[in-house]
Amino acid sequence: MIEVGDLLRIPTEALEFRAGTSSGPGGQNVNRVRTRVTVCFDVARSGCLSDIQRERIFDRLGARINKAGILKVRSQKHRTQQMNRVAAQERLGELLAAALQAPSRRKKTRPTRAAKERRLEEKRRRSRQKRERVRTTSHMDAD
């Protein structure tokens, strides 16, 4: 069972585990033993998700979900299949928790008086600098 915060619990039966050969640590062992684990979670058809949760997951993790609506998380950093299985489940829980977190509301702020002054002073300086660049035609008027 994966617990995602207080609101969501995903039973292990809702997950599919696949094992494969890993490219991670293990020396000669990696060519013979299937230690990489992929956890597949069917977001589109899962009964433990509400419509709002499902929509939020698709919005935030859409790039990681395939066309069939399956989210795959892979782990191959450990030498044993069991440790990779646990790591993949933890990563899936972290991804879902981050996706389901409600977006924080933006607090309106105002610029400080000093910030306004700096901005206006910079505008005055630029204006003065550009004004001084203009050529004067007084030497042509002398003719």
Buried (B, 14 or more C-beta within 10 A) or exposed (E): EBEBEEEBEBEEEBBEBEBEBBEBEBEEEBEEBEBBBBBBBBBBEBEEBEEEBBEBBBEBBEEBBEEEBBBBBBBBBBBEBEBBBBBBBBBBBEBBBEBBEEEEEEEEEEEEEEEEEEEEEEEEEEEEEEEEEEEEEEEEEEE
